[in-house]
Amino acid sequence: MPPALNRRLVLAQRPASTPGPEHFRRDDQPIPEPGEGQFLVRNEWLSIDPAQRGWLNAGGYAEPVAVGAVMRSLAVGVVTASRDPQHAPGERLYGWFGWQDYCVADDAALLARVDPANGPASSALGIFGIPGLTAYLALQDIGRPQPGETVLVSTAAGAVGSLAGQLARRAGCHVVGLAGSDEKVAQCLADFGYHAALNYRAGLDAPRLRALCPRGVDVFFDNTSGEIADAVWPLLNVRGRIVQCGTAAVAAWEPPPLAPRRERLVLARRLRHAGFLVFDHRAHFAAAIAQLGAWTRQGELRHREDIEPGLERAPAALAALLRGENRGKKLVRLVDGERVL
């Protein structure tokens, strides 16, 4: 049976660095009713993303989640009631619905309608959601990989990195991945088509990296920053491109962490270093999803999911993701048919 109350996970205290279960609390409320122009979504799947750490702290690109507010999250759910003629009960949507069973929303919270032709609804949060869109659009906008170039991807087995590697290989590049375990290295090679991969936890010395990138690095798809980036930058070729998609290896930015100065390298090698936020590119989402869907149906792209059951597992799932313990796109499943998890 559907829940009698709206289970919600709210921010209890702001974390100093990495968030954990102790920073959230459950706060059940009556199931809300949609107003004029709104619809009620019953969440089925919650997305767990590295960016959620940034959404909890001031100084980022988005307004931080307020203490006492529902944790910000992308989700997939079904419309159960509607006072918006554009959305009917039974429609499945992808948007900003938060860590809760039910969300009253309007079109401002909506990212996409879920296309059943693309496969299970959960894939709308992964390969056809922000991870897939980020990999595809960031490579197009900043990376611009050319046949024969070397593309190096950090967090290469993650939701974004695994797709960036596959797309770079599809573009005719030599693709190298950095991952956090021998198991993930094997996954990069066997499942995601990387030509070479390295467990960065086992060492990032220059000889090992150069052996994997004998012609240097033309595109660095950086999801981590930190020590990984420090090791990769010296390998960049003249006119190399650095796609800054994440900073997952840096737990806090106040005070600013110390790192090598790179300005001389940028100048001497004429490097292009640019940050990428996928929400700047919403006009291209529909076309990108259509292209990713076509390639997936043709068997050219693979994706993996790592699923936790039940709303109350979300905080621990986020902490595990930030420790690098995920095995694919991290998701929390809230329902199994009509059974609440």
Sequence and secondary structure as in RCSB ss.txt:
>XXXX:A:sequence
MPPALNRRLVLAQRPASTPGPEHFRRDDQPIPEPGEGQFLVRNEWLSIDPAQRGWLNAGGYAEPVAVGAVMRSLA
VGVVTASRDPQHAPGERLYGWFGWQDYCVADDAALLARVDPANGPASSALGIFGIPGLTAYLALQDIGRPQPGET
VLVSTAAGAVGSLAGQLARRAGCHVVGLAGSDEKVAQCLADFGYHAALNYRAGLDAPRLRALCPRGVDVFFDNTS
GEIADAVWPLLNVRGRIVQCGTAAVAAWEPPPLAPRRERLVLARRLRHAGFLVFDHRAHFAAAIAQLGAWTRQGE
LRHREDIEPGLERAPAALAALLRGENRGKKLVRLVDGERVL
>XXXX:A:secstr
   SSB BEEE S  SSS  GGGEEE  B      TT EEEEEEEEE  THHHHHTSTTSSS    TTSB   EE
EEEEEEES TT  TT EEEEE  SBSEEEE GGGEEEE  GGGSSGGGGGTTTSHHHHHHHHHIIIII   TT E
EEEESTTSHHHHHHHHHHHHTT EEEEEESSHHHHHHHHHTS  SEEEEGGG   HHHHHHH TT EEEEEES  
HHHHHHHGGGEEEEEEEEE   TT S  SS       HHHHHHHT EEEE  GGGGGGGHHHHHHHHHHHHHTT 
    EEEEESGGGHHHHHHHHHTT  SSEEEEE EETTEE 
